[in-house]
Amino acid sequence: MMHSKTSSNLVNSISHMTGYQPKSSFMIYLGAPICDGQVRVLYFDDLLTKIRHKLAGWKANFLSQGGSSL
């Protein structure tokens, strides 16, 4: 991603030299949304779902086995 005010000549030069292709204003990097402009809650749905599943798994591990000794 490049800043929206980057000149088109510079974008074209970089694209030609590196094979870089301009991306849309939204993408996922290392599981987190990166966006240009207003951040929307919708962008974080996948990340929040993964966190909820991870927390549910941890919670299940901490439940008592009903009298079993640890």
C-alpha positions, -999 to 999 in steps of 0.1 A, spaced: 0 0 0 11 35 -7 -1 68 6 -30 82 -14 -11 114 -21 19 95 -37 24 108 -72 13 85 -100 47 88 -116 64 75 -85 38 46 -82 44 37 -119 82 38 -115 81 15 -84 56 -8 -101 79 -11 -131 111 -17 -112 98 -41 -85 67 -57 -100 46 -41 -72 10 -39 -79 -11 -14 -60 -35 -30 -36 -70 -21 -26 -76 1 5 -82 -31 26 -60 -61 32 -51 -87 59 -15 -88 72 -5 -113 98 -42 -119 106 -49 -82 113 -68 -59 90 -49 -30 74 -70 -3 58 -67 31 42 -94 54 55 -122 47 80 -119 15 100 -150 -5 101 -160 -31 127 -167 -55 99 -130 -56 91 -123 -72 125 -150 -100 124 -126 -128 114 -100 -117 140 -126 -115 167 -140 -150 158 -105 -165 160 -99 -149 194 -133 -161 207 -125 -197 196 -91 -195 213 -106 -182 245 -133 -209 245 -106 -236 242 -87 -222 271 -118 -219 292 -126 -256 285 -91 -266 296 -96 -249 330 -129 -266 338 -129 -290 367 -131 -327 358 -155 -333 386 -133 -346 414 -103 -359 395 -70 -350 410 -45 -330 390 
